[in-house]
Amino acid sequence: MIIAILYALNVICVLYLCIYIAGYFTKRNSEAAGQNKKLSIIIPFRNEGKRILKCLKSIKKQKGVKISKVVLVDDNSSDNYKKILRAKIKNFSFPIKIVHKTDGVGSIADSIKLGCRYVKTKIVAVVTADVILTRNALRECIKYVGRNRAVSCIVDPLPGKGLMHKVSSIDKIFRQRFLQKSRSNLNLTPNLVGAFYLIHKDKIKQMKKSFVEDLLLTYKLYSMKNTIYIVPKRLAYEEEKNSLLTIINQKIRYSMGNIGGLVKGIDAIIRSPEISWSIGLFSYQILWYLLPLVVVFDIIALLFTSKVLYLFLLIFSMWQITIFLALSDYKRYCIADIPNQIVYSILYPPVMLISIFLSLIFIVRNGGTFFETVKLYSR
């Protein structure tokens, strides 16, 4: 019975990989939605004064758009960000307003909604404090934004040093450059990238309840008959973890959010006929979790039987091909990438298994996820 279930999981994994590989080689074009050139930017933050300066400097370098205002929403910070920012924000060419959220409850979603009260433009860009934009990020994205279309892009990891940083970066590249890109190319209802996206301000105002994070925001947008377009270009960078402990902690947080998102997503799909079944069936989180888990289960099964050997070899080989495709899309693949890919392939299956196990324990003990807390800022 157990072997039969494992066989089924392997077959499902192979089918998913075939679809995603086909999507990777599919080209998708999207027409510009309008001639918008003016927008406002909202940056929610908590104890991220130094990061904000780097983010603002990248915004200052933007070409081809008019930035009406940048709203910094302080979500109950306790650091000395005021001292860091006070003397620096005068050096920027666009107006910057700092808004204080002092309710004691950390929430990125509530911070974004609060920031919307202080902007007058129709288009809003939401940028997290740890993101660095390329010079053409806003110009490339804003032309696709429409009243019923939100836009995001490929967000790559910031370059860094150390083996764990490289391993963590491979995971982001795999998600962005293979899973997200493939789904977008096949028009399988891609999800918004929470680190950086452009959206019509009215859409955020229409959300009376907190949308918590990017996956649930995606469900809400589709239920409101909106579409999402992912610009297939590297237009932003995001910091990545650089130690095994921080990677595990990040994956626990992701797992808790995805478990909560799965439950709410299924409910949203059932209740909202406007949401296509494909957003659930082809949510990139499914393959992102299923693939390493199947690898772990196959290895455990191989200790007792050789029946799954050929399926394991097939799955593992296809996985390595997809990692190669993602890294090649990121930059030209080289020999130096091979050891990093090997470490990633060995390390991530048990890390994902551990993160799911610990996240389930946390959910049972606390009766919910911590996505409504300040820990959401700990990317």
N, C-alpha and C positions, 0 to 999 in steps of 0.2 A: 504493500500500500504506500509506504513512504517513498520507495523507489519510483512508483508510478506518479506520485505527486511531483517528485523532483524532475522526472522526465517531462511532465507537463510544463513546469516552470522553465525548463531549458528550451522547450519548443517555443513558448511564448516569447522568451528572450530573443531567440533567433529571429522570429517574425518581426518583433519590434526593431531589431538591429537592421534587418533588410529594408524596412520602410524608412528608417532614419537615414541609412546610407543612400537610398534613392533620393531622399529629400536633400541631402547634402549636395548632390550633383544636379539638382533642379534649379533653374534660374527663375526668379520671380521679380517682376517689375510692378511698381505702384505709381499711379499718377499723382502729381502734386495736387493738394486739396485747395490751395489758395495762394494768395500773394502776401501773406502775413509777414511783416518785418519787425513788429513791435511786440514785446513781451515783458513780463515781470518774472522774477526768480524768487523762490522760497527755499530757504535752507534751514531745516529743523536741526537742532544740535543740543547736546548735553555734555558739558565738560570737554569741549573740543576746540578751544580757542586757537591753538596753533594750527590745527588742521584747517580751520575756516580761512585763515590767511592764505594758505596755499590754494584753496578752492577759489577764493575771491580773485587771486592773481590770474588764475586760468580764465575766469569770467571776464576779467579786464582785457584780455587778449582776443576776445571774440570779434569776428569779422562778419560784416553783411547783415547785422541785426541792430535794432535799437533797444537797449535795455532801459525800460522805464523806471524800474526800481528793484532793488534787492532787499528782501525782507528776511532778517535773521531771527528765527524764533527760538528763544532760549527756553528749553524745557527743564526748568528747575535745576540749573547748573549750580555747582558748588565750588568750581575752580575760579581762578582769577582772570577769566576770559575778558572781563571789562577792561582791565589794565592792559591786556595784550592788544585789544582791538581799538581802544579809544584813540590812540595816537595814529593808528594805521589807516582807519577807514576814511580819513580825510584825503588820502592820496588817490582815491578812485574817482573816475570820471562820472560815475552814475550814483544816484542817491541811495544810501543804505539806511534802513530803519531796523532797529533792534526792538523786538517785541518780547515781553517777559511773560512766560506761562508759569504761574506760581501756585497751582492747585495741589502740588505735591504728588501728582500721579503722572508718571512718564508715559507719553503716547505720541509716537511720530505722526499718526493719523490726525489726532486732535491738534497737534502743532501745525500741520499743513492747513487744516481748516481755519485755524486762528490766523495764519498768515494771509489767507485769501481775503480776509476782511480789510487788509491794508493795501490791496492792489486794485488798479482800475482797468488794466488791460484784459482783453478777452482770453489771451493765451498765457498760461502759467507754466514755467519750468520748475520742477521739483528736483533739487540736487542735494544729496547727503554730503555732510561735511568732509568725508574722506574721499571724495571724488575729485579728480582733476580732468577738466574738459580740454579737448584739442581745440585749436583755433577756429575750426569750422563746425564745431559740434552743434551750436544753436542754429546756424544758417542751414545746415544740412537737414536738421530735424523739423524746423518750424514750417518748411514748405509743404510738409505732408500732414500737418495738423489741421483737422477740420472740426466742425461742431460736434460730429459724432465719430471722430477718429482721434485716438490718443497715439502718441509716437514715442518709441524708445530706440535704442541702438545697441550695438555690441559694446559691452563694457569689459575691457581687458584688465588684467592685474598690473599694478604698478611694478616696474622692475625693482628687484631687491636682491639681497645676498643670503646665502645659507641654503642648505639642502632642503629644510622643511619649507622655506618660502617657495622654492622651486616646485616642490611637491604640491603644496597648496595652490600654486598658480596653475599647475597642470589641471587640477580639478575645475577651477574656474574656466579655463580655456576650453575644457571638454564640454562644460555646460553651455557656455556662450557660443563657441565656434562650431560645435557639432549639434548638440541637442536643440538649443534655441534656434540656431540658424536653419537646421533641417525642418523643424516644425513651421517656421515662418515661410520658408520656400514652398512648402506644400500647402500653405494657408490653413494649417491645422490649429486655428485659434491660438496664436502665441500669447504668452502672458507678459505683462508689463515688467520691466526691469526696475525694481524699487530704488536703485541707486541714482537713476537719472531718467526722467521722462517728461514729456510735454503734453499738456492736457488743457481742454477748455475749462476755464474757471467755473462755469456754471455746473459742470459735471460733479465737481467736488462739493459744491454747495448743495446739490440735490441729495447727497448722501447724509441722511439725518443721523444714522448710526455710524459708529467708527468702523472704517474698513480695515483696520488693524495693520495689514502689510500688503505687499504687491500682489500676492496670489489671490487674496480675497477682494482686493480692488479690481483685479481682472474679472472675477466672477460678477461683481456688481456692474462693471461697465458693459459686459456682454448682456446682462439681464436688462439693461437700459437700451439695448439695440445699438450699441457702439461697436466699432471695430478697433483693432490694435495693429499697428504696423511697426515692424522692427527694421530700421535702416541697416542694411547689411554692410556697415562700415565701422571701423574702430574710431569712435568719437569720444570715448571717455575711458579713464583709468580709475581703478579702485584699489585701495590698500588690501594686502593679503596677510594672513597669519604667518608667523615665522618660527613657531615652536609646536611640538607635538601636542602639548597640553592645551594650547589655545585653539589648535585645529579641532581637537576632540570637543572642547567646550562649544566651539562654533557649530559643529555638526549636531551636537545635542540640541542646541537652540533651533537649528534648521529642522531637525527631526520633529521636535515638539510643534513647531509651526506648521509643518507639512501634515502631521497627523491631525491637528486641529483644522487645517485647511481642507483636508480630505473629507472630513465629516461635514463641514459647512459647505464644501463644494458640491458634494453629492446632494445635500439638501437644496442648494441653489439650483442645480440642474433639474431636480424633480419639480420644484416649485415654479421655475421660470422656463417656459417653453422656448423663450427667445435664445437661451443658451444651448449651443450645439453640444451634442453628446461627445464630440471629438475633443472638447476642452478637457473633459475628464479622462477619456480613454487615452489621449495622447499628451497628457500633461507630462512635461519632461521629467518631473520628479519620479514618475513611475519607473522609467528605465534607469534613472540615476540611482535609485535605491535597489531595484530588482537585480540589476547586473552584478554589482559586487556581492550581494547576498547569495545569488545563485552560485557564484564562484566559490564562496565560503562553504556553502552546503555541498557542492560537488566535491570539494577537497575532503571534507569530513566523510562523505559517502565512500570516497575512494579508499579510505582506510579499512573499509569492510567489504567492498565489492568493486569489481572492475567494470560493472555494467554501464556506468555513466562516463567511462573514460573518453569515448569518442565524442560524446556531447560536450564534455568539459573542454576538450581540445578545440572543438569548433567554437564554443562560446568565447573561450579565452583568446583565440586567434582573431575572431571578429572584433573583440573589445580592443585588442592592440592595434588593429587596423583603424578603428574609429579614433583612438587617441592620436595615432600618426596623422590622420586627416585633420584633426583639430589643431595639432601643433604646426602642421604644414600651412594651414590657413592663417595661423598667427604670425609665423615667420618661416623662413626657409629651414627645413628640418636639417639638423646636423648631428654628427657623431656624439657631441656633448649632450644631446637630448636623451640618448639611449639609457645611460645609468639613471637619470631622473625618472624616466618612464618606467624603468624596472622597479625602482623604489616605490613609486606611486602605485603600481599594480600589485605589489606585495602588501603595502601598508594600508591602502584604502578599504579593501574588503573587510578586514577586522575592525577598522575604525568605524565604518558605517554600521556594522553589526552592534558594536558596543554603544554607539550613540543612540540607536533605536531602543536598545534594551534600557539604558539609563533614562532616556526621555519618557518611556512608558512608566517607569518607576516614579519619576517626578510627577507625571500627570495623575497617577493613581493616588499618590500621597497628598498632592495639593489640590486635587479636584479641577485641574485646568492647566493651560499652558501659561508661560510668562510673557506672552506677546503684548499684553496690555501694560507691561511694566517698563522701567527704564532699561532693562537688559536688551531691548530691541536695538538700542544704540550701539551695543557692543558687537559690531559686525564681525 
